[in-house]
Amino acid sequence: MIRVSFLLVVHREQAYVAECVRSVLREGGDDVELVAIDDASPDHGPEVLDQLAAEDPRVRVRHLPQRIGLGASRDLALSLARGRHVWCIDTTGALALGGLAPVVDQLDQLDPDVLIVDHDLVTELGAVRPARRGEQLAALAARGPHELAALPAAAALASGAWDKVLRTQLLRDLGMRFGTAGHSELSVTWPALIAADRIAASPAAAYVRREAPNAVRDALTTGSAGDALDQHDEVWSFLLGHGRRAALAPVVREALLRQALGLLEAAPPGERAALFARISAAYRDRGGSGRTGIPRSVPELRTRLVSSGHHRSYEGVARSAAGAKVAVARARRVAARGRGALARAERVALRRHYRRSLRAPIDPELAVFAAYWYRGYQCNPRAVYEEARRVVPSVRGVWVVTADAAASLPAGLDHVVDGTPEYYDVLARAAVLVNNVNFPNDVVKRPGAVHLMTHHGTPLKRMGTDVTTGPRDLAPLLRRVARWDYSVSSNPFSTVVVERVFPGRYATLEVGYPRNDVLARAGDPETAAAREALGILAGQRVVLHAPTHRDYRPDWAPTLDVAALAEALGPDVVVLDRRHYLYGSRPGMDDLQREGRVRDVSGHPSIEQLCLASDLLISDYSSIVVDYAVLDRPMVIHAPDWEVYRTMRGTYYDLVGEPPGVVTTTLAEVIDAVASGAFADEPAERRRAFRERFCPWEDGRAAERVVGKVWLGEEPIAPRTAAAP
């Protein structure tokens, strides 16, 4: 059975055809098909389609001798579709990685007539950003499948065919056909929403829409605002012809108006007056009228002007958001201005409060701790905090966390929430500031206070002033570095790199990483306790998968299919999947977690405990490989994009040429390495050489050395294994 038929019309845009089609084939199984209409494309698009069809029987191609346009071509594709649902996609778009599975699940579970999906946008420069409809779609999804009368917010999403999966039989029963000019989808998507008994939404981004500079823009594709208004007339006629949906008239009318006004504001100035007149007349003919009294919002003000036909006034309001705000403010003497003034006053008050606190004496016993941009009780600062409490009981350690992170802190842990008066109090009066990343720019390090930068990983990849991706304004970075008094380093390699890329007058404490003390001291009891805490059964083998992020990519894309890995390794292996902290937890893992074979541990508070619980690490270019080397356990360096990563991000160490374990580039190689136990003498020797270079100080006393220096003034004594710089 074909669940979903993807309908694709190709006319020009040859550069994107293969990527679009292959995204469908990648995501779908035998229960999908792609019906492609070559609308007399004059480029290599038809050849690309034929090649793809020859490679995969799920692709069916129909070539047209003359161009008939996007709408008519979609009608033809719909007539050929065999799927229970159809999904119209654009040549310049693609399915998101992992995007189809949640959609198919929703189709199976909810059996909707219309399923609205979320999407990401790719700019002309290749940047990916969310469409910012997640909350809106989540609210719709929470309501469950209903008709439009119960989900009026869905009317605002009627435009566009690429974000809707439609029941094929519904479209055929309605006898609806796509329009012949621009905005041709409106004559199908709107009637489908009006007639549907079951409208559902999926807030996961399932589609990627590209704003391509070389996309086709002509009368048969994008068309004009007038084309859209023609389609609106057809939509209204359809509504009136379906008496049982008459109650939807107010919802449809207001949604059509919002769409029309959006098109009006994008139209050339010379066309706006005529368009406005047509929009105004249509709105009144459909029973629309502005409310009396004072308008309560800018949209309400615009609606009133449309209803009254006041084009010049409308243009005056629409010319600038500021003008619209002023017009509404004058009418209502808005309280919104007061709320804005209150927010500004609160910020000013906090700044004043901080300045007053900075004049208070420093508390010699107060130390402020933070980690990962206030994400919680973690990493090197946690290890230093616990050792300081043991060695210097008089120290009062206060953690800075976000409001969300506060709920997950251990009971009784003294903390303040970021941005509160208490937050500024402790920052102003602390004698010691400890963080594994920089504090915000506005934090002042007072004379006499000590700033301890612990960092949170060995710099295998380029850092600091060497980073070429992202913003290049280095002045704020160097000002933050100027606040450091001490910089913790775990090895000579890190010392040299950090002092070059984070230039400052601080002193380097090359003493090992405090967070690794638990790994260096661990024995069988600690490992058993870590496994028990995770519910690992006796006899189960544990694989920890912990890749790094690619900061040159605006989105997250997995390099290893952990579900397929777990399936191949069998029921005696548990895969702990931990995404980089910048990405948070991975969606869609619930079913796998229920089976116990793959566990999403992205939100686990301690990477050290995950390392202890595991028998094997699979990573890539993450500095976790240095920490894991302390345990002297097997590692797989999965490096399918090593050349890209080394080129785009840049590296200081050839992790593939001198790895601490087996190197793989494919899922099959990973499975073979793990299943066969390819960790004999050669990988063990690699680990030994790697530890000598990167772990010379890891004897379980790094936190002791840090606390001894910062709080007690003691000079660190190197362990016997410490390597010379």
Beta strands, then each sheet from edge to edge (+ up, - down):
strand 1: 4-10
strand 2: 32-38
strand 3: 59-63
strand 4: 85-89
strand 5: 94-95
strand 6: 114-122
strand 7: 128-130
strand 8: 164-167
strand 9: 199-210
strand 10: 363-370
strand 11: 396-401
strand 12: 415-417
strand 13: 430-435
strand 14: 450-453
strand 15: 486-489
strand 16: 507-510
strand 17: 541-545
strand 18: 573-577
strand 19: 598-600
strand 20: 616-619
strand 21: 635-638
strand 22: 662-664
sheet 1: 3+ 2+ 1+ 4+ 8- 6+ 7-
sheet 2: 3+ 2+ 1+ 4+ 8- 6+ 9+ 5-
sheet 3: 12+ 11+ 10+ 13+ 14+ 15+ 16+
sheet 4: 19+ 18+ 17+ 20+ 21+ 22+
end
